[in-house]
Amino acid sequence: MEADFGHESVLLRECVEALALRPDGVYVDGTLGRAGHALEIAKTLTTGRLIGIDRDLAALEAAPARLAGQMDKVTLLHGNFADLGALLDGAGIGQVDGMLFDLGVSSPQLDDPKRGFSYMKDAPLDMRMDATQALTAWQVVNQWPQEELRRILSTYGEERYAAAIAQRIARRREERPIESTLELVEIIRSAMPGSALREKQHPAKRTFQAIRCAVNGELEAVERMLETALDRLKSGGRLAVISFHSLEDRLVKTAYRRWCEGCTCPPDFPVCVCGKKPRARLVNRKPILPTEEELERNPRSRSAKLRVAEKL
């Protein structure tokens, strides 16, 4: 998640340091966005190369201007980082020296009313990160079964009132299709008790997060990326992942723990019989968080957590 051109990307300095960049290395920015992280990586390279991946064509179209003076070191690829292996194979790239994935929605996506990501602006129910894909938020809201809506609101949004909101959506769409973001916000509000409406957090935040995750297959994409990423790193290569909510962070944390785990034999075994050896090490025991200075400058960074692992 990143502020627009004039603003600093989330955890920018921390990401560049975490990757331990080499001037001749090959690096992947799997969530190019507005190329804030990519620019700093590319500026460090001499004979190296940066592979910039994004599922949003608008991000790729804007990238050459943002990366002016660096494009001779950059390869841009349109695709979902869930398909990391196939994307790298297609570009003729085997193993790389480091990878960065920023799992947030970029600020230009949030701030463009036409994209339908924001619960603060009226727009068609879209929420696609890749505008070429078929599934939109309109279909999720208007066509998915009530029980499936309840499940995604509960699972992806961790919404306490998932059942009531799903029921209210199902009841309203029987009268007519739900067309816009603010219409959906009004339905969400009507399903929640007064105490929830008085909370500091916007009442629609969790529901919009859940629908966005469902439309874009976000958690599944993270799982698939994590299945591939370590194999595509060279020994000593680093994987840096910025997450913005607990579900994503849990996936990253669990994968890192699995990679770093050695022998799993019971403690009373005299010798190891499982043969399991660690495949990675944690660069930082705890996640790296934004500084107070960054939080003041960019409030959207508040929930960001950076976790870094190094392949052994």
N, C-alpha and C positions, 0 to 999 in steps of 0.2 A: 504494500500500500504506500503510495508516494504522492507527495504534493506535486503540483504542476511545475513547469519549467523553472520558475523563479525560486522554488523551494527545494530544500534538501530531502533526499530520499531517507526513509526510515533506517536508523542505525547504519548510516553510510560509512563513517570512519571505522566502526566496529566490524562491518562486513569485510572491508578491504583488508584490515589487519588480520581478521580470522582466516582469510583465504591464503595468507602467506604467499602472495603473488610472486612469480618468477617472470622476468621480462621475456623469456623464450617459451613460456608455458602455454598450454591450451586450456581455456576456461569456458564454462557454460553459464550463461545467465538464462535460466529456464523460465523466467517470468519477466521479460524485458520491460514491460510497462512503458513509462516515459524515459527509460534509459538512463536514469540518474546513477544507479549502481554501475551499469554497463560503461558509462563514460569514464568513471574513475578506474575501472578495471582496464579498459582499453588504453588509457593514458599511461599506465604502468608498463604496458607491453612494448617490446621492440620488434623482435622476430616472432613473437608469439601470436596467438589468434584467439578471438572471443567469438563464441557461438551464441547468438541471441535468439531465443525462442519465445514466441507469444502466439496465443490462439486468437488474439484480437488484431485483425488486419489494420485497424486504425493506428495501433501502437507501432506496427512495422512500417507503415507509411510515414509516420512522424519521425522515426528513428534516424534516417540519414541526416536530417537537419540538426537533430540533437547531438549526433555523433560526428558532426562536421570536423574534418581534419583527422579523424580516426578510422574512417570506413575502410581503408586499405587493410586494416587488421581485423575486420568484423565480417562475419557471415550471418545473415538473417534467415531464420527458418520459421515458416508459418505452421503451427501445430500445437497440440496439447502435450504438456510435459509428461502426461501419462504414457505417451508413446516415445519416451526418451530414447530407448534403444533403436527403434526404427528410424527416428529422426537423425540420430548420429550416424547410423549405418548409411542412410541416404546421402549424407554429406561426406561420406568416406572417412569418418573419424572413428577410431577405436577407443582407447582409453584416454582420459584427460587428467589435467593436474588439479582441477578444482571445479566445484559447481555451487551456484547460489540459486535458491528458490525463495521468492518473496510471495507468500501465499495470500496476501491481502488483495482486495479489489483496488485498482489504481484510482487516484483521485479524479483524473479525467473521466473515467467510467462513472464514478459516483456523481460527479458534478454535471454531466451531460444529461439534461432532463429526458431526452428522447430514449435513453437506454433503460429507464424504468428501474434503476437500482435503489433510488432514494425514496424514503417514505416522507420526505419533506416537500417534494415537488410533484405536481400532477403530470403523469405520463402514461402511455400505454403499458400494459403488463408485459414486459419483455425480459429483462435481466440476463440476456445472453452475453457471455464474454466473447464468444465467437458468433458474430452475426450471420454466419453461413450455416449454422446448425439449425435443425428443424424445431426442436423442442423449445417452447417459450414459457414464461411464467403464466401467460393467459391459459395455456393448456393445463398446466398443473392446477391452477386455481379453479378452472371451470369444468375440467374433465376427469381429474383423478378422483377415485372413490374417497368418500368421507374418511374411512378408516386409514387409508394410505396418507391422506392429508394429516390426520392426527399423528400418525407414526413419524412423518418427517418433521412436523413442528416439535414433537417431543424429542426426537433423536438428534436432529441437526440444529434445532434452535434452543433446545433445553427449556422449552416454554412450559411453564406450570399450568397454563390454561389451554393447552393444546386441544383437549377434547371439546371444550366450549367454543373455541374459535373455529375448529373444523366443522362443528355442527352448524354454527351461524353462517359460515361460508356456503355450506351445502344447502341451507334453507334459502339464502338469498339468491343463489344461482338457479334455483327452481323457477323463480319469478322472471329473471332475465340474466344474461351473462354479465359477469363482473368485468368491466373494461379497463379501469384505470387504477393507478397506485393509490390515489387519495380515496377512491371509493373503497378499496380494500382496507385502507387504514381506518376508515369510519366503521367498517364491519368488525374489524379487530377490536376497536374501542368498545363497541356495543356488546361484545362478548365478555368483557373483563370487569371485575368488580371495581368499585370506586377506589379501594385501597391500592390496587395495582396501577390505576390511572394517576395516582398521586406520587408514584415513585419517580426518582430522578431520571431513570432511563426511559426513553420513548417507548410507549406501549407496543409499537409495531416492530421494534428493532429485532427481536428474536424471530418473529414470524417471517420477516423479510429475509433475514439471514438464512433461515431454513429453506425457503422457497428458492433463493439464489443457489444454495448448495445443491438442491435437487435438480434445478435446471441445468447446472454446469457440471454435475457429477464430481463436485470438488473433493469430497473425502475419498472417493474411489480413485480419483486421479492421483492424490497424494500417496495412497497405498501402492498403486502401480509404479509410480516414480521411485518410491523407496525400495521396491523389489529389484529395480534395475540399477539404481544410482551407484551403489557400492562396487558392483562388478565393473562399472565403466570408469572407475577411478584408478589411477596408477597408485602403486605403493607410495605412501606419503602424501597422497592427494587428499584434499579436504572437501567435505560437504557442509555447507552452511544453509540452514533453513530458518526463515522468519515466519512464525505463525502468529495468528491474531485471535484465535479462540481455542478453548480448551480441547475440543475434539481433534483439531489438527495437531495441536501440541502433543496430545497423548499419543497419536500415531507416530510422530517423530521420536518422541522420548522412548517409546516401546521398541521401535526399530533400532535405535542407537544402543539401547540396553542389550538387545539380542546380539548385535554385532560385537559388543565389547565383552560378552560373557565367555568365559573359558570352560574348563571342565565342569560338567554337570553331574558327575558321579556322586553317590552318597558319601558323606564325610568319613564314614568308617571303612570305606574301601581302601585297601593298602596301596593299590596302584590304579591309575586312570585306565578305564576300559572304553570310555566313550570317545576318546581321541579328539574331543572338541577343543579348538583353540580360538582365542579372540581374533576377530577379523579387523577390528578398529579400536581406537581409543578416544575417549572424550577429551576435547581440547579444553573445555571448561566444565567443571562439575555441575555448575548451576547455569541456567539460561542467562544470556546477556540481555539486560533491559535498557530502555532509553534513559538518558540522564535527565535530571530536572530541567536543564537548559533546553534539551530537545523537546521535552513535553510542553514547555512554554511556547516554543517556536512552532511546533506541529502537534496539536492535541490528538490528531488521528493516530499518533504512534503509541498512545497510552497502553494498549493491550499487547503490544509487540513483544515477542520473545525470540531471541536468536539462539539456536543450538548448533554446535559445531562438532563434527567427528572427523577423525583422521584415519585413513585406511592404513593398516599395518603392512 
